[in-house]
């Protein structure tokens, strides 16, 4: 890698020469500095985007290590190091490795799998200023991607370059016009399949650029082809999405939940509905939503009258998930939700009550770095089905630098029994295998495993065989993605729309004292004539999905606008759908 010379425009205060106990937000003094702040200039030619397309990795992919910065909240970081070193390297950015080793040892933490990057830095918030791991193409060579940190903390902003040099990795920086992008890691979430999420803070902090220009930079430097942006929240001062939402996998959103009308709850719900109503997952399906209650303070207060206690600010470290807890009774519920959603993972909590007033927790002070040679497996999970006669095809896209030696599907119908295994057939980078048909009511647990020609084995999910993907030979319309009680009825926009000949419609049924309520979902033409009855039966609370096939109606439907209407008790809602032949 090219030698990089860092030339700093000197910061106006000498205090930034050593790490500070700086909060996640900008101090009043920093706000004044930021008005005329110039980020550090790096005199190198790596300010161009990568020469070939890249893919930014997702958090749940295989890591070689995790970065932490050793300054504030060292008792919390010591616990992170203890858990993280079980799963790979821990890269500790520090000013004195000996004092770090002494502190770790005094707390009973072994000094294994540790690497020390001795360099200057300003703060603990390495999620925001740290390096981003991306791969050439899909899973080729590892690269470091960087941008302009949205804080006047020049030493923090230089850490990605120091890390790239430390690791001997190429770095590409979106810091020079016209690609100068101001951004922050806590406000960036990716699915590993070219979809990115942020709040609209990224637009606010790049006023000289259009949204299309920002999207173009994200595409060329990070491989993001679809960039979803949500409105900022009224009480989350830093507007980082990791404070209230987290991707658990390509299709599952863990969303912080407040009591109705409280704190940022209304805007979070509005943002969630915006995503659900306008976007599908990378596999063309609706997002699964798991809500996790956000706790009040010990005195029962919510923001803005208390700190922003969050359970979504967790981090994946290979087969371990580290979750912030606070010594509240709600901690147990939060950890249970994680464990139910992520079978096979070791889910652990670290008390972050001492740091949450600075507006950050576990995710904010960690940063993941992927392995040098990933075995990338992209697979749309099999969903519940009523099919009892045909095999269930498992299809996966598998890509690795040295090529795939073997790929298999492991499956079973009883978690106490051994897995059966089936070799997958290959067509280019797509692999297929079929699980035999099973009787109604059967639960199937399975995972995909691939071995590269260099001998590396990776499973999907990463925690297999302890972890697995599960589907049931049962009613496919029932969606079990929401682990909390629906608060209202809701009719969602059909997808795809326009359609031909099949579209899907989702709806939500409100709890009615634990009882079922009769639900009707019908299709009408422009004249109000009933075209099809999709649902007409009692339903318990939940989220459901049904399919409308326009070719299976009593008469042939012409192209045009139709309506679908949901009725349940006094609730009634109607939406349009369009058939184009």
N, C-alpha and C positions, 0 to 999 in steps of 0.2 A: 504494500500500500504506500502511496505517496507520503513523504514526510510533510507534516502540516505545521506551519508556523502560526501561532496564535498571537495576534497583535491586539491588545485591549485598548479601547478608548477608556482612559482611567475613570473610575467611578468617583463621584464627588465626595464620598466619605470613606475614610480609611477603615471604617468598621466592617466593610464587606471583605476585607482581606482574610478573615477567619470565619468559620461557620457561626451563624447566629441562631438564636431561638426565634426565628421569624415565623409568624403565623401563616396559614394557608392564604389568607387574604392579604391585600396590600395595606401596609400601614399608612397613616396619614402622611408621614414623611416621604414614603415611597411614592405616593400619589403625586406629590409635588415634583419629585425627581423624574417620574415617568413622563411628565409633560414635555420634557426636552431630552429624554433618554435616547441614547444611541446604543444598540446591542453590540456585542463584541464582533469585530470584523475578523474573518478567517481568511488569510491570504493563501488560497489554494484553488485548484480548478475542480474541486468536488462539489461546487455549488450548482452543477448541472444535475438534472434528474438521472436516475440509473439508465444506462444505455439500452437496456432491454426491459420489457414489462416485468413488474414484480407483483408479489402477493404478500400483503401484510398478514402475519400469523395471528390466530385467535389465542386468547389466554389459556384455553383448555388443551392446546396442543402440547406436544412433548417439549420440555424445557431442558437446557443444559444448566441453567442457573437463574438466580434471582438477585437483583441489585437492591441494596439498602444504603442509605447515607447516614454515617455515624455522627450524630450531633444531639439534637433534642430527643426526648422520650426514649432514652437508651434502655430503660427497663422493659419497654414494650418491644423495641427492636431486638433485644436479647432473646425474647421468647420467639419472635419471628425467625431469627437465626437458628434457634434450637429445632424448630419444626422443619424449616426449609432445607437444612443441611441433610436431613433424612432423604430428601428427594433430588438432590443435585448440588451443584456448587452454589455458594453464597458469595457474591461479589460485594465487598464492603468498601464503600468510598469513605475515606477517612484522612485525617491529618497525621495520625500516629497509630500504627498498627499494634504496637506493644501495649499501649493503654487499653485498646479494644480487647486484645487477647486476655489481659488481666481481668477486665470487667466480666467478660464471658465466663472465664474460669471460676471467678468468685461466685457466680450464680449457678454453678454446676453444669455449664454448657461445654460440651467437648469441642475441641478445636479441630474438627474434621471438615473436609469439603469447603474450606474457606480460602478465598483469594482476596488480597487487599490492594485496592487502587488508591495509592497515596497521592492526593491532588487537592487543590483548593476548591472550595465550594461554599455556598452561602446558607443553604437551608436543608432541611430533612425531606422536602417534598419531591423525591426523585421520580415519582409517577409523572409529574407535570413537565419536568425538564429533561428526564432521562431519555436514552436512545430507544428507538423502535426497531424491532427485528422484522425484516422482510426477506423474501426469497426471489431470486431470479426465476422468471416463469412461474411455476407452481411450487417446486420443491428443490430447486437447484441451489446455487451458492448463497450463503447467508450474507446479508448486507445490513448496515446501520443507516437509518433514516432520521433526519433531524429537522427542526424548524426553529423559529425565533420564540423563545420563552416569553410568555405574557406577563412577566414581572421584571422590574429593573434590578435584576440579580445576575450580573455578568458572569460570575464564577460558576453559578449553577448552569448557565446557558452553555458553558464550555465543557461540561462534563461528558456529553456524548462523544466529542472529539477525543477527549482523554481516554474514554472507554474503548473507542474504536482502535486507537493506537495500542492500548494495553492488550487487546485481543487480536490485533493484526487483521482487522476487518475493514473493508472499504466503507466509507461514509459518504452519503449524499445529502446535501443540506439545502432546504428551501429557505434561503436567507438573503439571496441577492435578487434585485429587481430583474425581471418582472415576477419572479417566483417567491418573493419575500412574504412568507406566511407566518403571522402571529397566531400561536396556538398553544394548547396546554393538554397534557396527557389525560388528566382526569375528566376531560370533556371529549374523549374520543374512545369509541368502542367499536370493535370490528368482529365480523362473524367468520373470518378466515376464508370467505368465498366472495370477496370483493365488495361487500356492503359495509358502509361506515355509518355511525350514529354520532351526533353531537347536539348540544343545544345551539340556539342561534347566537350564542356568545361569539362563535367563530366569525359570524358576519359582522357583528357589532365591533369586533376588534380589528377588522380589516376593512375600514370604511372606504378606502381608495379602490377596493376591488368589488366587482359584481359577484353574485353567488355563482354564476357560471365560471368565472375565473378561478374562484376558490375550488370549485369542483374539479376543474382542469388540473390544478396543482396537485390536489389529492389523488387524482388518477395517475399522473405521471410519476409522482414520487412514492405513492403508497399503494398503487394498484386498485384504488377505490373507483368502481364503475357506477355505484349507486350510493349517494350520500344523503342520508335521512337526517333532517334537522328539526328539532322540537323547540317550542317557545321556552324562554327562560322562566324560572319560578320566582314568585314574589318575595319569598323569605330565604331562599338559599342564596346567600350573598355572593358566592363565587360562581354560581351557575354551571357547575360541573355535573354532568349526568350521572357520574358514579356515586353521587350522594343519594340517589333515589331509584336507580334502575341498573340492572345487570343482565347481560346475556349469559345464560348457563350452558347453552349450546347454540347451534345454528338456528334453532326454531323456538327457543324458550326464553321468555323475558321474565325475570324476577323483578317485581315492581313494588316499591314501598307504598304502604297503604296507611292513610290517616282516617280517623273518624269522619263521617260526612261533614263537609263544609269547614274542616279544621286545617289550619296551617296551609301547606302547599298541596294538600289533597286534591282540591278541585282542578288545579292546573295540571297536576300529574295525571289525573284521570282524563282530562281533555287531551293531553299529549298522547296518552296511551290509545285513546280512541282515534286520534289522527293517524297514528301508525297502523293500527288494525284496519281502519277503513280505507287506507290508501296504499298499503304495501303488503306484499306477501313475502314469505321467506325466500331464501335462495333456491328452494325446491318448489316454489310456486304454490305454497300452502299458507293458511292463516297462522299467525304466531300463536303459540301456546303461552298463556299468561298465568304466572303463579304470583299471588300477592303475599307480601310479608308485612305484618303490622309494624309500623314505626312507633317506638315507645315514647311516652312523655318523660319529663324529668321526674325525679323522686318526689317532687311536690305536685305532680300531675299537670305540669305546664307543657305546652307545645310551642314550637317557633311561631312568632318571633319572641315569645316570652321565655324561651329556654334555649339551650344549645340544640344543634341539629343532629340529634341521635339517629344513627342510620345503621341498618343491618345489611344494606346492599353493598357497602364499601368493603367487600371481601376480596380475596385474591386466590387464584388457582396456583398451586405449586406442584405440578404433575398430579400425583394421586392424593394430594392433601388440599383441602380448602380451609383457609384461615379467615375466620369471621370476627368482626368487632362485636364485643359484648360490653355491658356496662354495670353489671351487678344488679340488674333488674329482674323481676319475675318473668318478664317477657323474653329474656334471653333463652330460656328453655324452649319456648315455642319457635323462636327464630332458628335455633340449631336443628330442631326437629324438621322444620320445613326444608332446610338444606339437605338433611340426610334422606328425606323421602324423595326429594327431587333428583338427587345425585347418588344412586345406589353404588356401593363399592368404594366411595371416597372416604378418606379419613377427614371428618369435619371437626375442627377444633376452634375454640373461642379464646380470644385474648381481650382482657378488660382494657378498654380505651377511654374510660371516663376521665382520665387525667389529661387527655389531649383533644377531646372532641370540641372543646370551646374554641380551639384554633381552627375549626372547620375542616377537620380531616381525620381519617382513621387508617385502617390497615392498607387498603388499596392505594391510598395517597402516598404512602411511604415505602412502596415496593415497586419493582419493575422487572418484568420477565424477559429472558433472552432465550430464543429457541435453539434447538440442537443444530449442529453443523450439517447433518444429513437427515432431514426428516423423511418419514414415510407418511405421505399425506393421503388420508382416506376421507373421501366425501361420500356420505351415504344418507339418503332420506329414509328415516325410520319407518318400518312397517307399522301401519295403524290397525286398529280393531277392524274386523271384517266378519261378515256372516257367511263367507265362503267356507264350505266344508267338503268340497269336492275337488278343487284344483290346488296344486302346490302354490306356495307363497314365495314369489321370486325376490331374492335379496340382490340388489344391484348396487355396486359401489364404483366410484371413480378413484383409482389408486395410482399415485405418481410418486416416484422417487428417483434420485439422481442416477443411481446405478442400475435402475430397472427392477422389476418385480420378479422374484424367483418363484414364490408360491403365494396363493391367497386362498383362505378357507372361511367358511361359515361354521361356527360352533353353535349348537342349539339344544335345548332340552325343554321339557314340560313340567319339570319338578326340580326345584333348587337344591334338593337333597341328593339328586342323582348326577352322574357324570354327563358331560356334554357329548352329544353326537357331533360328528364333523363331516363336512361336505367340501370337496374341492371346487373352487370357482373356476369357470371357464373365462378365457380372456379374449377380448376383441379390442385391439389397441389398448387404451388405458381404462376400459370399462370391463368390470368383472361381474359375473353372475353365478348364482347358485339358487336352488329352490328347496325350501323346507317342505316336507310332505304335508298333505292336507290333514287336518285334525278335526275332531268332533266338536260340536257346539259346546261352549263353556271352557274349552281348553285355554290355558295360559302358556304362551311360548316366550322363552327367554333365550336371547341369542346375542352374538357379537361377531364382528368381522376381524380377521387377523391376516396380516400381510408380512412377508419376509422379503427384504431387498436382496439383490445379488451380492451385496457386500456383507450380508448376514445380520442385518438389523431387523428386529421384529417389533411391530407396533400393532396394537389392537384399537378397535373402535367399538365402544368407548375405551379410553385409555386405561380405565380401571379394571377391564376384563382380565381374567374370568370372574373375579369377585363382583365386578359391576357388569351390567348387561342392558340390553334394550328389551322391552317387554311389549307384547301386544296380545289381545284376547280374541278368540273366535266368538264374537258377541256383537251386540248392536253397534254398528259403526257410526251412528249419528251422535252418540253421546261423547262429549269432549270433556275429559277430566282434568283439563289444564288449570282450572282455577281452584285453588285449594281453600279459598275462603267463600263465604256466602255471597251470592250475587245481591247487590243492593237495589237493583231496578230491572225492569224489563228493557230489552234492547233488540232492535232489528238492525242487522248490519247490511252494508252494501254487498250485493252478490259479486262473485268473482269467478271466472273473468267476466267483464262487462265492457263492450258488447261480447256476445257469445254465440257459438254454433257448434253442435246442438246442445251442449251440456254446460250448465253453470251450477255453482254451489251457493247456498244461502245459510248464513249463521244467525242464530238468535239466542237471546239470554232470557231465562225464566227466573223471576223473583221468588225468594222464599215466602211461603204463605203458612207460617206456623208449622212447618214440617210436613204439610199436606201437599198433595198434587193439585194442579189447577188445569182445567181444560184449555188446550192450546190449539189454535187453528191457524194454518199457514196456507194461503191460496194464491193462485195466479189468475189475473184478470186481463182481458184485452181492453183497448181504448174505449169501447162502448160499455164496459162494466160487466161483460159476460164472463162467467167463470170458465177458466181454461183447464185448471188442474188443481187438485187438492193434495198438497204435500204432507200436511200434518193435520190430524183432527182427533186428538186423544189427550187424556190427562198426562201431565208431565210434572216431575218433581223439580226443585230448583236446580239450575245448571246451565251450561252453555252447550248448544246443539248445532249440528250441521246436517243439512239435507241436500240432496242433489235433484235438480230439475232437468229432465231430458226432454227437450221440445219435440223430439222425433217420436216420443212414445205417448203423445196425447191422442185423444179419440179422433181428432181431425188434424190434418196437416196445417201447421202454423206458418203464416207468411212472415217475411221480415218485417220488423217494426218495433214500436214501443209497447211494452206490457207493464203491468203493475203486480207487485206481490205485497200481500197484506198479512200482518200478524195480529191476531186477537187473543187476549187472555184476560178474562174478567172484564174490567172496565178499560183495560189498556188496548189501544189500537194504533198501529203505525203502518204506513204504506211507503214503498219506495219503487222507483222505476228500474226496469231492466230492458235491454235492447237485444233483439235477435237479428243477426245479419247473416244471410245465406249467400 
